[in-house]
Amino acid sequence: MRIGVLASQGAFAEHIAMLRQLEVEALPIRLLQELKGLDGLVIPGGESTSISKLMRDYDLMNEVRNLARNGLPVLGTCAGMILLASEIADSDVEPLRIMDIAVRRNAFGRQRDSFEAELSIPVLGEKSFLGIFIRAPIIVRANKEVEILAKLGGTSVAVRQGKLLASAFHPELTDDLRFHQYFLDIVAGHR
């Protein structure tokens, strides 16, 4: 299994390390030709404006959009979730528009307002999952085809739509491999 991790900006090294712990080939993706032959793609957390601009500058935007629309599994965390969205409230960031969600950036506040919370994510089992929220977005609207996987209070913070998986938090900053394993199960067609 070959999983690409968009490595233009953000927490890509942490995703690569976590995927390698799960014994899959994890590759940094910076150039268009590196997207060939992947079984899945991760768009990491970071700065959504910078990631979007770099994706445009390196001609990745249309290819990632086309691959996802043709069935490539994609995981987006934090800024990655913002980029997967069909709509971003109050932002000039260009999203990929491949997941039927609307999001709001920095919904919990600035960097100093970052926090951790134990989340119930039933698809991962009974044990709670530590959500690390850093300038995190929230989902303000989800189409009926979008499955809500986790909520924080009444707010959706993890969702799935077919082979697309997104979280407002950073699973790559924990020691818990379950969220990434869930994505790999989607890639393998087991979920």
C-alpha positions in Angstrom: 0.0 0.0 0.0 1.4 3.4 -1.0 0.1 6.4 0.8 1.1 9.9 -0.2 1.2 12.8 2.3 1.0 16.2 0.8 4.3 17.7 2.0 4.1 21.4 1.0 3.5 22.7 4.5 2.2 21.6 7.9 2.4 18.4 9.9 3.3 16.0 7.1 6.3 14.4 8.8 4.1 13.3 11.7 1.6 11.7 9.3 4.4 9.9 7.5 5.9 8.6 10.7 2.5 7.3 11.9 1.7 5.6 8.6 5.2 3.9 8.6 4.4 2.6 12.2 1.4 0.9 10.5 3.9 -0.7 8.0 2.7 1.0 4.8 4.8 2.9 2.3 4.3 6.6 3.1 5.7 9.1 0.7 6.0 12.9 0.8 4.2 14.5 -2.1 5.3 17.9 -3.5 5.2 17.5 -7.2 2.5 16.5 -9.7 4.2 13.4 -11.0 4.5 12.0 -7.4 0.7 11.6 -7.3 1.0 8.6 -9.7 0.4 5.1 -8.3 -0.9 6.1 -4.9 -3.5 4.1 -3.0 -4.4 7.0 -0.8 -3.5 10.6 0.0 -3.3 12.6 3.3 -3.7 16.3 3.4 -2.2 17.4 6.7 -2.9 20.1 9.2 -1.0 23.3 8.8 -2.0 26.7 7.3 -4.8 26.2 4.8 -4.1 29.4 2.9 -0.4 28.4 2.4 -1.3 24.8 1.5 -3.9 25.9 -1.0 -1.6 28.5 -2.6 1.3 25.9 -2.9 -1.1 23.3 -4.4 -2.1 25.9 -7.0 1.5 27.0 -7.6 2.6 23.3 -8.2 -0.5 22.4 -10.3 -1.7 19.9 -7.7 -5.2 21.3 -7.1 -6.9 19.9 -10.2 -5.1 16.5 -10.1 -5.9 15.9 -6.4 -9.6 16.9 -7.1 -9.8 14.5 -10.1 -8.1 11.6 -8.3 -10.5 12.0 -5.3 -13.6 12.3 -7.6 -12.4 9.1 -9.3 -12.2 7.1 -6.1 -8.8 7.8 -4.5 -9.2 7.7 -0.7 -8.2 11.0 0.9 -7.7 11.9 4.6 -7.8 15.6 5.5 -6.9 16.7 9.0 -7.5 20.3 10.3 -6.3 22.4 7.4 -6.7 19.3 5.2 -10.4 19.1 6.2 -10.8 22.8 5.2 -9.3 22.0 1.8 -11.6 19.0 1.3 -14.7 21.1 1.9 -17.1 22.3 -0.7 -17.5 25.6 1.1 -15.5 27.7 3.6 -17.3 30.4 5.5 -15.6 33.8 5.7 -12.4 32.8 3.8 -10.8 33.4 0.4 -9.0 30.0 0.6 -9.8 27.9 -2.5 -11.1 24.5 -1.4 -11.0 21.3 -3.4 -14.8 21.1 -3.2 -14.8 17.3 -3.0 -16.5 16.7 0.3 -20.1 17.9 0.9 -19.3 20.0 4.0 -19.1 23.6 4.8 -16.5 24.6 7.4 -15.4 27.6 9.4 -11.7 28.2 10.0 -10.2 28.9 13.5 -13.7 28.2 15.0 -12.3 27.7 18.5 -10.0 30.7 18.5 -6.4 31.5 17.9 -3.2 29.4 18.6 -3.4 30.2 22.4 -6.9 28.8 22.5 -5.7 25.3 21.4 -6.8 22.4 23.6 -7.2 18.7 23.9 -10.4 16.8 24.4 -11.4 13.1 24.8 -13.7 12.2 21.9 -16.1 9.3 21.4 -15.5 7.9 18.0 -17.6 4.7 17.8 -16.0 3.5 14.5 -12.6 3.3 16.4 -14.0 1.3 19.3 -15.2 2.0 22.8 -12.0 3.6 24.1 -12.0 7.4 23.7 -9.6 9.2 21.3 -7.6 12.2 22.3 -8.5 15.1 19.9 -5.8 17.8 19.7 -7.4 21.0 18.4 -5.0 23.7 17.1 -6.7 26.7 15.5 -9.2 24.1 14.5 -12.1 24.4 12.1 -15.6 23.2 12.6 -18.1 21.7 10.3 -21.1 24.1 10.1 -23.1 22.0 7.5 -22.9 18.5 6.2 -24.8 17.0 3.4 -26.9 13.9 4.2 -24.4 11.6 2.4 -21.8 12.7 5.0 -21.5 10.4 8.0 -20.7 12.2 11.3 -18.1 10.2 13.1 -17.4 12.4 16.2 -18.8 15.5 17.8 -17.4 17.9 20.4 -20.4 19.2 22.3 -22.9 19.6 19.5 -20.3 20.4 16.8 -19.2 17.8 14.2 -15.4 17.3 14.3 -14.8 14.1 12.3 -16.7 13.0 9.2 -16.6 10.5 6.3 -18.1 10.6 2.9 -17.4 7.5 0.9 -13.6 7.2 0.6 -13.1 10.7 2.0 -12.2 11.1 5.7 -11.8 14.4 7.6 -11.1 15.6 11.1 -10.9 19.0 12.7 -8.3 17.6 15.1 -4.7 16.3 14.7 -4.6 12.5 15.1 -1.0 12.5 13.9 0.1 14.3 17.0 -1.0 11.5 19.3 0.4 8.0 19.9 -3.0 6.5 19.0 -2.8 4.8 15.6 -6.5 4.0 15.3 -7.6 6.9 13.2 -4.9 6.3 10.6 -5.7 2.5 10.7 -9.3 3.4 10.0 -8.2 5.4 7.0 -6.0 2.5 5.8 -9.0 0.1 6.2 -11.0 2.5 3.9 -8.1 2.4 1.4 -8.1 -1.4 1.5 -11.8 -1.5 1.0 -12.5 -3.1 4.4 -14.9 -0.4 5.7 
